[in-house]
Amino acid sequence: MEIPSLTDEQNIAVLMEGPAHEREEKGVIYQKGGPIFVNLKKYGTLLETIDGIKGRLRECGASLNNANAAKSLEDSKLAQWQGNVESIQRKLLYVDKVLFEK
C-alpha cells in the first residue's frame, strides 16, 4: 500500500484546519506561505519526537536490508537446487537411454 505524498502547501493546509485557538494550544502556530512558529516549551518535545521518528526509520531500513539479504540468500540457494535437479534429470535421461537402447 502506497502512502500518498503531499506538497508543502497541502501539508500546511491540513495543519491549518480548525480554529486558531486549537492550533495554538498545541504549541505550534501555522501560517500559510510563511514561517511556522513553535512554542519554546514544546521545542524540546518536538526535537525528541523527530529524533524518535528518525531512529525508527533507521530501524526500518535495517530490517529491510536484512530481509533483502535473506531473500538474496534464499534465491541463490533455490537457483542452486534448481541446477542440481536439472543435472540429476539429465543424468537419469542418459541412464534411461543407455539401458533401453540395447
Backbone hydrogen bonds in HBPLUS format (Angstrom, degrees):
<---DONOR---> <-ACCEPTOR-->    atom                        ^
c    i                          cat <-CA-CA->   ^        H-A-AA   ^      H-
h    n   atom  resd res      DA  || num        DHA   H-A  angle D-A-AA Bond
n    s   type  num  typ     dist DA aas  dist angle  dist       angle   num
A0011-ASN N   A0007-THR O   2.89 MM   4  6.20 158.1  1.94 156.0 162.6     1
A0012-ILE N   A0008-ASP O   2.94 MM   4  6.16 162.4  1.97 152.0 156.1     2
A0013-ALA N   A0009-GLU O   2.94 MM   4  6.13 151.9  2.02 140.6 149.0     3
A0014-VAL N   A0010-GLN O   2.94 MM   4  6.22 153.6  2.02 147.9 154.2     4
A0015-LEU N   A0011-ASN O   2.93 MM   4  6.20 160.1  1.97 149.8 155.7     5
A0016-MET N   A0012-ILE O   2.80 MM   4  5.92 134.9  2.00 143.7 156.5     6
A0017-GLU N   A0014-VAL O   3.27 MM   3  5.53 160.6  2.31 105.9 111.7     7
A0022-GLU N   A0019-PRO O   3.13 MM   3  5.54 132.8  2.36 106.8 118.3     8
A0023-ARG N   A0019-PRO O   3.37 MM   4  6.80 152.8  2.45 147.4 154.8     9
A0024-GLU N   A0020-ALA O   3.01 MM   4  6.26 157.3  2.07 154.5 160.7    10
A0025-GLU N   A0021-HIS O   3.07 MM   4  6.11 139.2  2.24 135.3 145.0    11
A0027-GLY N   A0024-GLU O   3.01 MM   3  5.27 159.2  2.06 108.7 114.8    12
A0039-ASN N   A0027-GLY O   2.64 MM  12  4.93 171.7  1.65 165.2 162.8    13
A0029-ILE N   A0037-PHE O   2.77 MM   8  5.09 166.9  1.78 154.2 158.8    14
A0037-PHE N   A0029-ILE O   3.01 MM   8  5.09 155.6  2.07 158.1 157.4    15
A0034-GLY N   A0031-GLN O   3.34 MM   3  5.31 164.5  2.36 120.3 117.2    16
A0042-LYS N   A0039-ASN O   2.86 MM   3  5.33 136.8  2.05 111.8 123.9    17
A0043-TYR N   A0039-ASN O   3.09 MM   4  6.27 121.2  2.45 142.4 157.9    18
A0043-TYR N   A0040-LEU O   3.25 MM   3  4.90 144.2  2.39  91.2 101.4    19
A0046-LEU N   A0042-LYS O   2.86 MM   4  6.08 155.0  1.92 151.9 160.1    20
A0047-LEU N   A0043-TYR O   2.88 MM   4  6.19 158.7  1.92 154.2 158.9    21
A0048-GLU N   A0044-GLY O   2.97 MM   4  6.22 158.6  2.02 148.2 154.1    22
A0049-THR N   A0045-THR O   2.88 MM   4  6.10 156.4  1.94 149.2 155.8    23
A0050-ILE N   A0046-LEU O   2.94 MM   4  6.21 160.2  1.98 150.7 156.0    24
A0051-ASP N   A0047-LEU O   2.87 MM   4  6.09 160.8  1.91 150.1 155.5    25
A0052-GLY N   A0048-GLU O   2.86 MM   4  6.06 152.0  1.94 144.8 152.8    26
A0053-ILE N   A0049-THR O   2.95 MM   4  6.23 154.6  2.01 148.8 155.3    27
A0054-LYS N   A0050-ILE O   2.92 MM   4  6.20 159.4  1.97 150.7 156.4    28
A0055-GLY N   A0051-ASP O   2.90 MM   4  6.12 155.6  1.96 147.1 153.7    29
A0056-ARG N   A0052-GLY O   2.98 MM   4  6.25 157.8  2.04 147.5 153.1    30
A0057-LEU N   A0053-ILE O   2.91 MM   4  6.15 151.5  1.99 147.6 156.0    31
A0058-ARG N   A0054-LYS O   2.94 MM   4  6.25 151.9  2.02 147.1 154.4    32
A0059-GLU N   A0055-GLY O   2.99 MM   4  6.31 156.5  2.05 146.4 152.8    33
A0060-CYS N   A0056-ARG O   2.88 MM   4  6.13 155.7  1.94 146.6 153.3    34
A0061-GLY N   A0057-LEU O   2.90 MM   4  6.13 156.5  1.95 146.5 152.9    35
A0062-ALA N   A0058-ARG O   2.89 MM   4  6.17 157.4  1.94 150.8 156.8    36
A0063-SER N   A0059-GLU O   2.88 MM   4  6.11 157.3  1.93 148.8 155.3    37
A0064-LEU N   A0060-CYS O   2.88 MM   4  6.13 158.0  1.93 149.9 155.8    38
A0065-ASN N   A0061-GLY O   2.92 MM   4  6.16 155.0  1.98 146.7 153.8    39
A0066-ASN N   A0062-ALA O   2.92 MM   4  6.18 157.6  1.97 149.0 154.9    40
A0067-ALA N   A0063-SER O   2.89 MM   4  6.14 157.6  1.94 148.8 155.2    41
A0068-ASN N   A0064-LEU O   2.86 MM   4  6.07 157.0  1.91 148.5 154.8    42
A0069-ALA N   A0065-ASN O   2.92 MM   4  6.13 154.2  1.98 146.6 153.7    43
A0070-ALA N   A0066-ASN O   2.93 MM   4  6.16 159.3  1.97 149.0 154.6    44
A0071-LYS N   A0067-ALA O   2.90 MM   4  6.09 155.6  1.96 146.3 153.4    45
A0072-SER N   A0068-ASN O   2.89 MM   4  6.07 155.8  1.95 146.0 152.5    46
A0073-LEU N   A0069-ALA O   3.00 MM   4  6.25 159.9  2.04 148.7 153.6    47
A0074-GLU N   A0070-ALA O   2.90 MM   4  6.11 158.9  1.95 146.8 153.2    48
A0075-ASP N   A0071-LYS O   2.80 MM   4  6.02 162.5  1.83 152.8 157.3    49
A0076-SER N   A0072-SER O   2.94 MM   4  6.13 154.5  2.00 145.4 152.4    50
A0077-LYS N   A0073-LEU O   2.94 MM   4  6.22 161.8  1.98 152.0 156.4    51
A0078-LEU N   A0074-GLU O   2.88 MM   4  6.10 161.4  1.92 153.7 159.1    52
A0079-ALA N   A0075-ASP O   2.96 MM   4  6.13 154.4  2.02 145.1 151.8    53
A0080-GLN N   A0076-SER O   2.98 MM   4  6.23 152.9  2.05 145.5 153.3    54
A0081-TRP N   A0077-LYS O   2.88 MM   4  6.16 160.0  1.92 152.4 157.4    55
A0082-GLN N   A0078-LEU O   2.87 MM   4  6.05 155.3  1.93 145.3 152.5    56
A0083-GLY N   A0079-ALA O   2.97 MM   4  6.21 156.4  2.03 145.2 151.0    57
A0084-ASN N   A0080-GLN O   2.99 MM   4  6.32 152.9  2.07 146.9 154.5    58
A0085-VAL N   A0081-TRP O   2.91 MM   4  6.18 160.2  1.94 154.0 158.6    59
A0086-GLU N   A0082-GLN O   2.99 MM   4  6.21 162.8  2.02 151.5 156.0    60
A0087-SER N   A0083-GLY O   2.97 MM   4  6.14 153.0  2.04 144.6 152.2    61
A0088-ILE N   A0084-ASN O   2.97 MM   4  6.22 160.6  2.01 150.6 155.3    62
A0089-GLN N   A0085-VAL O   2.92 MM   4  6.16 156.4  1.98 148.8 155.6    63
A0090-ARG N   A0086-GLU O   2.99 MM   4  6.23 159.0  2.03 148.2 153.1    64
A0091-LYS N   A0087-SER O   3.02 MM   4  6.28 161.3  2.06 149.9 155.0    65
A0092-LEU N   A0088-ILE O   2.89 MM   4  6.10 157.4  1.94 151.1 157.3    66
A0093-LEU N   A0089-GLN O   2.95 MM   4  6.17 157.4  2.00 149.6 155.6    67
A0094-TYR N   A0090-ARG O   3.00 MM   4  6.25 152.6  2.08 146.4 153.9    68
A0095-VAL N   A0091-LYS O   2.92 MM   4  6.21 163.3  1.95 150.8 155.0    69
A0096-ASP N   A0092-LEU O   2.83 MM   4  5.97 162.4  1.86 149.9 155.4    70
A0097-LYS N   A0093-LEU O   2.87 MM   4  6.03 154.6  1.94 143.3 150.3    71
A0098-VAL N   A0094-TYR O   2.90 MM   4  6.14 160.9  1.93 154.0 158.7    72
A0099-LEU N   A0095-VAL O   2.91 MM   4  6.05 166.2  1.93 154.4 158.1    73
A0100-PHE N   A0096-ASP O   3.10 MM   4  6.12 161.5  2.14 147.7 152.0    74
